[in-house]
Amino acid sequence: MEFSSHSRVWIYQADRELTALEAQEAQVLLDNFTRSWTAHNNQLLAKAEVRYNRFLILFVDESQAGASGCSIDKSVNFMKQVEQHFGINLFDRFNLAYRDGETILSATRAQFEELIKQGKINADTIVFNNLTQTLADLRTKWEVPFRESWHKQLFGDLVAEYNS
């Protein structure tokens, strides 16, 4: 089934890479959740996927039924259960993911700043914009160079100072 490019997305980033078995199990849990996810007793047209064994992404095509506050609360509660099940943190917004070649790593805000100072993260480093809200944006604005991301607003002066 093809989802509209306007479909809403919620990206949850784990603070560590899941093992292949954990990622498989997470996918089963996500599939079970999205099959039964409702808003005001209306079945949501929803799906989920695990990307790079690190990101758990929920999708809702709102052309059929929109996600409501209650349904979003259900998803947050579900993700908190997933967190506990796997011993991961999915809600730390300053756990920042970036690419080092083909490898995806994450760092705390302080570690990220240190990596910039060491020149390991620069304007060309691919970072992940987990604030992305639509499927279209997920496809085009999720994995972007540092210089094109929101990270630039927060860390741009450091990059200019240490990577010039």
HUWO-V430581 format. One record per residue. N is the residue number from 1. RES is the residue in one letter. NEAR is the number of other ideal C-beta (glycine too) atoms within 8 Angstrom. Layout:
# HUWO-V430581
N	RES	NEAR
N	RES	NEAR
This chain:
# HUWO-V430581
1	M	4
2	E	3
3	F	10
4	S	9
5	S	8
6	H	9
7	S	12
8	R	11
9	V	13
10	W	8
11	I	12
12	Y	12
13	Q	12
14	A	13
15	D	9
16	R	7
17	E	8
18	L	13
19	T	7
20	A	7
21	L	6
22	E	10
23	A	11
24	Q	8
25	E	8
26	A	13
27	Q	11
28	V	8
29	L	10
30	L	14
31	D	10
32	N	8
33	F	11
34	T	12
35	R	6
36	S	6
37	W	13
38	T	10
39	A	12
40	H	8
41	N	4
42	N	8
43	Q	7
44	L	13
45	L	11
46	A	10
47	K	9
48	A	13
49	E	9
50	V	12
51	R	7
52	Y	6
53	N	10
54	R	12
55	F	13
56	L	14
57	I	13
58	L	13
59	F	13
60	V	12
61	D	10
62	E	12
63	S	6
64	Q	8
65	A	10
66	G	6
67	A	11
68	S	8
69	G	5
70	C	8
71	S	13
72	I	10
73	D	8
74	K	10
75	S	13
76	V	8
77	N	8
78	F	9
79	M	12
80	K	10
81	Q	8
82	V	14
83	E	12
84	Q	7
85	H	7
86	F	10
87	G	5
88	I	10
89	N	8
90	L	13
91	F	8
92	D	7
93	R	5
94	F	6
95	N	11
96	L	12
97	A	12
98	Y	16
99	R	11
100	D	7
101	G	4
102	E	3
103	T	6
104	I	11
105	L	8
106	S	11
107	A	10
108	T	8
109	R	8
110	A	6
111	Q	8
112	F	13
113	E	10
114	E	8
115	L	11
116	I	15
117	K	8
118	Q	7
119	G	8
120	K	8
121	I	11
122	N	10
123	A	9
124	D	7
125	T	11
126	I	10
127	V	15
128	F	13
129	N	11
130	N	11
131	L	5
132	T	11
133	Q	6
134	T	11
135	L	13
136	A	8
137	D	11
138	L	12
139	R	7
140	T	6
141	K	7
142	W	12
143	E	7
144	V	10
145	P	10
146	F	17
147	R	8
148	E	6
149	S	10
150	W	7
151	H	10
152	K	12
153	Q	5
154	L	6
155	F	11
156	G	9
157	D	6
158	L	10
159	V	15
160	A	8
161	E	7
162	Y	10
163	N	9
164	S	4
